Amino acid sequence: MIEADAILRKMVAGMFTAEGYRVIDAANPEDARRLTDAASKPVQLLIATLDRDGEKLARVLHQNSALRVLDTCQRKAWRTLPWLPAGHQTALPRPFSLNQLLKAARRTLDA
């Protein structure tokens, strides 16, 4: 999960961890890349706003796994990633509740 706001990032990571997910959280795509490179298992779901750097990270992670992407975009800013199967990507426009985020993540993983 990539989120610049440290408080929000900790809150979301804690919620996902409490639900049984393993979470790698980072403030930016560069930190996320470093952390995911050191991870013992491939990333299954990337939760991030897919700006240019976020999309680059998604492309790298997709090479090593059946990646799913949940784009936490600004309202109406979402665009699909042509190199990722349609069923492996979704968007959740901001603002959203933590419960909405958790449900969207589960739906994306189950797709």
C-alpha positions in Angstrom: 0.0 0.0 0.0 1.3 3.4 -0.9 0.0 6.4 1.0 1.9 9.7 1.6 -0.2 10.6 4.8 1.6 8.7 7.6 -1.4 8.7 9.9 -3.7 7.3 7.3 -1.1 4.8 6.1 -0.7 3.4 9.7 -4.4 3.3 10.2 -5.1 1.4 6.9 -2.1 -1.0 7.4 -3.3 -1.7 11.0 -6.8 -2.4 9.7 -5.6 -4.8 7.0 -3.2 -6.5 9.4 -6.1 -7.1 11.9 -8.1 -8.7 9.1 -5.2 -11.2 8.5 -3.5 -9.6 5.5 0.3 -9.2 5.3 0.9 -5.5 4.6 3.9 -3.6 3.1 3.2 0.0 3.5 5.2 2.9 2.0 5.0 6.6 1.7 6.0 6.6 -2.0 6.6 4.2 -5.0 10.4 4.3 -4.5 10.1 3.1 -0.9 7.5 0.6 -1.9 9.9 -0.8 -4.6 12.7 -1.2 -2.1 10.4 -2.9 0.4 8.8 -5.2 -2.1 12.2 -6.2 -3.5 13.1 -7.4 0.0 9.8 -9.3 0.6 9.7 -13.0 0.8 6.5 -13.4 -1.2 5.2 -11.6 -4.3 2.7 -8.8 -3.9 -0.8 -9.8 -4.6 -2.6 -6.4 -4.3 -1.2 -2.9 -4.8 -3.3 -0.2 -3.2 -2.1 3.2 -4.5 -3.0 6.3 -6.5 -1.6 5.3 -9.9 0.2 8.4 -11.0 3.2 7.9 -13.3 5.5 6.4 -10.6 2.7 4.3 -9.2 2.0 2.8 -12.6 5.8 2.1 -13.1 5.8 0.2 -9.8 2.6 -1.7 -10.7 4.3 -2.8 -14.0 7.4 -4.1 -12.2 5.3 -6.0 -9.6 3.1 -7.5 -12.3 6.2 -9.1 -13.9 6.6 -11.3 -10.8 3.1 -12.2 -9.9 -0.6 -12.2 -10.7 -0.9 -8.7 -9.4 -4.2 -7.0 -8.7 -4.4 -3.2 -8.5 -6.8 -1.0 -6.5 -6.3 2.6 -7.6 -7.3 5.1 -4.9 -7.6 7.8 -7.5 -9.1 11.2 -7.3 -12.7 11.2 -8.3 -13.1 10.5 -12.1 -9.3 10.4 -12.6 -9.2 6.6 -13.0 -7.9 5.1 -16.2 -7.3 1.4 -16.9 -3.9 -0.1 -17.3 -3.9 -1.8 -20.8 -1.2 -4.3 -19.9 -3.2 -5.6 -16.8 -6.3 -7.8 -17.3 -9.5 -5.9 -16.7 -10.5 -8.2 -13.9 -7.3 -7.5 -12.0 -7.8 -3.8 -11.6 -10.4 -1.5 -10.1 -10.7 2.0 -8.7 -12.0 3.4 -5.5 -12.3 7.2 -5.9 -11.4 9.4 -2.9 -12.9 10.1 -0.5 -13.8 6.7 0.8 -14.3 5.0 4.2 -12.0 2.4 5.6 -14.8 -0.1 5.4 -15.2 0.7 1.7 -11.5 0.2 1.1 -11.5 -3.1 2.8 -14.4 -4.4 0.8 -12.9 -3.1 -2.5 -9.7 -4.8 -1.7 -11.4 -8.1 -1.0 -13.5 -7.9 -4.2 -10.3 -7.1 -6.2 -8.5 -10.0 -4.8 -11.4 -12.4 -5.4 -11.9 -11.3 -9.0 
